[in-house]
Amino acid sequence: MTTSEKSPYHTPAKFVGLAALAGTILPPVAFLFGAMSLDIVKGIMFVSTILWFVAAPWWMKVD
């Protein structure tokens, strides 16, 4: 696969990866300002971490 040819999963994986990355950064900030409880932050960060590890290899795949 050349650099101009990307997997059909590249764009969706990039979107999911960026959303998951935001899901690991924004909840602690919301908790810091008292906008979210710790249990909700932990849940969002857990799911976001799993999504990141699923999406990142498809998004950042090097051939």
C-alpha positions, 0 to 999 in steps of 0.5 A: 500500500502506498502512502496515497492509499489509505485503509478504509478504516483510517478516517473512522479510526482517526475520528474515534481515536481523537474522540477517545483522546479527548475522553482521557483529557477533558473529564479530569479537567471537568472534575477539577472544576467540580462539573463531574463526579469522580465515578463518572470520570473513571468510567469515561476514562476507562472506555476512552482508554479502550477505544484509544487502544483499538483505534490508534493502530488503525489510525497510526498504522505504518506500512 
